[in-house]
Amino acid sequence: MAVIGIESSAHTLGVGIADKGKVLANEKMMYDVGTTGIIPAKAAEQHIENIGSVIGAALSKAGMDKSGITGIGYTKGPGLGPCLRVGQLAAKTLSMELKVPIVPVNHAIGHIEVARHVSGAKDPIVLYVSGGNSQILGIINEPFRHYHVFGETFDIGVGNMLDSFARAAKLNPAWGSSVAKLAEGGKYIQMPYTVKGMDFTFTGLLTNAVKMLEANDPRDVAYSMQETAFAMLCEAIERAMLLTKKREVLLSGGVAQSKRLKEMLEIMTATHNGAVYAAPNEFNADNGAMIAIVAEKMLDTGMQKKPEDCDINQKYRADAAEIRW
């Protein structure tokens, strides 16, 4: 079964192909956020212009043509409406053309499951950190098998915070990796720290950091904001480890590309005889392979939709998605 997955929730248009859990292709094209961030309509226009070529590149990489595809998955949400719509329409068109089954995939579950699949984690507590969300999750079986949310952001995702700060600091490109680079060599300045149980907030930290740019070395501000945010995440996930008695911590999502966050998590988990699991960065950033991997699992367990019933949901929560495998 060669399953094609289409990811188009935001700035990345990704197409992946998986067969029996093996990733055969993982091609992508990204919208340039520059210093201003993503403009959904423009990103969607670029996705429309390039969807055919990215699908073609993935098929070529996998050494096959469309006739070899036996199933299709696409990102249903969460994400930006105009961008999600591109992937949805492309997937429905392929499903009807090839007469193969189609499944809608939750974006967050894609990140989590590809990281679990690639890293070998069995039953982890998950720290999912992305631009749009930040959550602590773990699988439970009631009222149905799903990723239960033990804690989450009360306002914005940590990735959104980093991107917003990058725009305020006029970094190019305006996203987290640019903030991490700026933070190198910085010194710590005390900043707002807000953790409530296993929940956290980032807007106060962001507002303070942006204001501090006026009278402080940007390197110190970037370093301090990053350290504070990551310490908050470490405290919350540590509490979740102790509550669930899990010793595997799975780091997933776009911000999982941060070397510093992984380093801090490793220090914390070591004190509890635990371990941090993560995927290579190819699978942490938005990508089509994560959608293909989950779609294949869904199809293997009999989950599929009619093309006419395949919709998008910009606020599709991870805990609303059934996990049958």
N, C-alpha and C positions, 0 to 999 in steps of 0.2 A: 504494500500500500504506500504509494508516494503521495503525500499530502502537501499541498501548497498553502502557506499562511501569508496573509497580507496585513501589515501593520501601518496605520496611517492616522494615529490619534493626535499627532502634533506636527513638529517640524521634520520628522523622519518618515520617509516612505520606504518601508522595508518589505522584501519578499523573500521568504524562506521555503525550503523544501525539505521534508523529513520522511524517512522510510524506516520503519521498525525502530524508531528512536534515534536513528543516525541522521545527523544534519548533512544533507547533500549540497545545500546552497544557502547562502545568507547574504543577499545583495541589498544595497540600500542607496538612497539619494537623499541628501538633507537640504532643507531650506536654510539659507544663511541668515542667522538672527542678527548679525552685525552688532551695533551698539544699542539698538532700539528694541530688541526682542522680537518675538514672533507676531506677525499680523496674520490671523487665521485665514482670511479670504485669499491673501497672496500665497500663503503656504499651500492652500487647497488648489489654487490655479497651477502651481508648480507640480503638485502631485498628479493633477489631471494630464499635464503635458508629458509626464515621464512614466506614468504607470505601465504603459505598454513596453517601454524599453527596459524597465527594471524587472518586469516579469520575464521578458526575453533573456535578460542577463542571468537570472536565476535558473531558468531552464537550460541554458547553455552550460552554466557551471555544473549543473547536475548531470549533464550529458543525456538529455532527454528532450522530447517535445511535449506539447500539451496532451497528446493522446495517452501519455504515461501517467497522468494525474488521475487519482482515484478518489480524492476528497479535497475539500477546500475549507479553510477557516479564515475568518477576518476579525478584526478588532471591533467589537460592538460598542465599547466604551470602558471606562470613562475617557473623555478627551474633548477636543474642539470639534463642534458640530460639522463645519464645512470640510474639515480634514477627514473625520470619520466617514463622512458620506462617500468620499472618493473610494476608499477601500471597500465599503459595503457594496457599492454599485459594481465595482470591478469583480468582486467575488460572486455576486449574484449572476452577473453576465457569464462568467466562466462556468458556474454550476449549471446554468440552463443550456449553454452551448455544448458542454461535455457530458451533460446528463449524469453528473456525479453528486453525491451528498455534500451538504454545506452545514457548517456550525458557526454560530457567533461566539467569540471568545472574550472573556474579561481581560482587559489590559494588565491589571495588577496580577491576576492569576498567571498570565503569560510570563511575566517577570519572575514570579516566585517559582513556578514549576520548571522553567528552563534552568534556573539556578540549582534547584534541587536535583534535577535530572543530570546535569553536567557535573555537579560537585559530589554527588553520592550521598548527600544528607538523607537520613531515613525519616525521622519524625522531629523536625526542628521547631523551635520557636523562631518566628520570622521577623526580621526587621526590614520592612519594605520602605525604601526611601526614594522618592522620585520628585519631579517638578510639581506635579499636581497633588501629591498626597504623601503622607508619612504615617505608617501604621505598624503595630505589633500584632502579629497573627499566629494562630496555631490551629491545626485541624481538630475539630470535634465532630461527633456523630449525631448530635441532636440539635434541632428537630430533623435535620438531614445532614449528611456529611458535607462539611463546608469549612472554610477558613474563618474561624471566629476572631473578631477584633477585640483584643485585650486592651489595647490603648491606641490612641491616634492623635493627630494634631487637632487642636480646637479652631485653627484658623487657616494657615497656609502650609504647604509642604516645605520641607527643608530645602528642596531643590529650587522652589519658587523664591524662597528667601535669598539663596545664593545668587540666582539670576537677577533678582531685583537690585541687590547690592551691586552686582557687576555693572548694571546699567547706570546706577547712580554714580559709580566710580569711573564711568566711561571706559570700561574695559572692552576689548574687541578680540574674540567674540564675547558677548555678554552672557556667560554662563559659569557654572561651578568650577570647571578646570582652570579658568582664568583667575578666579578668586584664590584657588589653591596655590597657583604660581605666585600671585601677589603676596600671599601670606608667608612665603619663604623668608626667613630671617626676621620676621616680625616679633615684637615683644608684647606680652600680655597686658591688657587694660581691663579692669573689671567691667562687666556688662550684665544686663538683666538676665536672670536665669529662672525659667518658669517650668516646673514639672509638678504635675498633680497626679499622684499615683503612677499610672502608666500612660498618662496623657501629657501633652506638651503644647506650648504655643511659641510662635516665632515672630509675630508682628512687632511685639515690643522690642525684641532684640534687633530686628531689622531697622526700625525707626531710630533706635539709639545709635546703631552703627552708622547709618547714613548721616545723622547729625554730627557725629564725631569726625567725619571726614573733613569738616570745615577747619578744625584746629589740631589735627593729629596726623602723624605719618600714615598714609593709606596702608602700608604694610602692617603696621601695628593693629590697625582697625580690622583689616581682613583676617589676620591671625587670631585676634581675640574673639571675633564673631564666630569664626569657624570652630575654634576650640570650645567655646561656650555651647554652641548648638550641638556639637558631637558629644560633649559631656552629658548634656540633657538626654540624648538618645541612649547613651550607655547606661545611665541611671535607670531609665524606664525599662530597658530590655533586661537589665540585671534583676529588677524586681519581678519581671515576667518569668525569668528563668527559675527563680526561687519559688514562685507561685505554682508553676506547672511541673517543676522538678525535671525539666528538660535540660540536657547538657549540650545539645547542638544548637548553635545560633546560625541561622541562614541569613546572610546579607544579600539583598536583591534590590533591583531598581537602578535608575540612572546614577544616583549619588553613591551607589555601591562601587563606582569607579574610583572613589576617593581613597588613596593610600592611607591617609591619616585616620579616617574613620575606621578602616579595617584594623589599623595598628592599635587604636584605642580599645576596640572591641576585643582584640586578642589579649590585651593586658587584663581586661576585666574578666573574661571568661576563664583565663588561666587560674585565677584565684578560686574558681569553683570547679576545677578539674573539667572544664568544658572546652569546646573547640568552635572556631568560626569557620563556616563553609561559605564559599562564594564562587561564582562562575567567572571565567575570563571576561574581560571588559567587552568583548564582542557581543556577549549575551547580556550584559548589564545595561548598556545603552539600548534605546528602543530598536527593535529588530524584528524581522519577519520570521526568523527561526523559532522564536518563543511562541508565536501564534501557531506555527505548523506543529510544534511538539505537543501543545495542548490540544489542538484540533485532532491530531491523530489519536490521543488518549480518549477524547470524547467520542470519536467515531468508533473506536474499538469497543466501547462500552454501550454502543447503541444510541448515542445521543446525536440527533441531527434535526434539522428544520427544513421545511419547504422554503424555497427561495422567496416566495411572496410573504412569508412570515418573518423574514430576517430584517430586523430593524437596527437602529442605533440608539444608544442611551448615554448621553453626556455625563450622567451621574451614576453610572452602573457600579454599585459597590461590590467589593470583593466578597463580602460575606453573603451576598445574594446568589453567588454562583455555586451550583452543585458540583461536588467532587466525587465521582463514582469509582475512581481507580484507587 
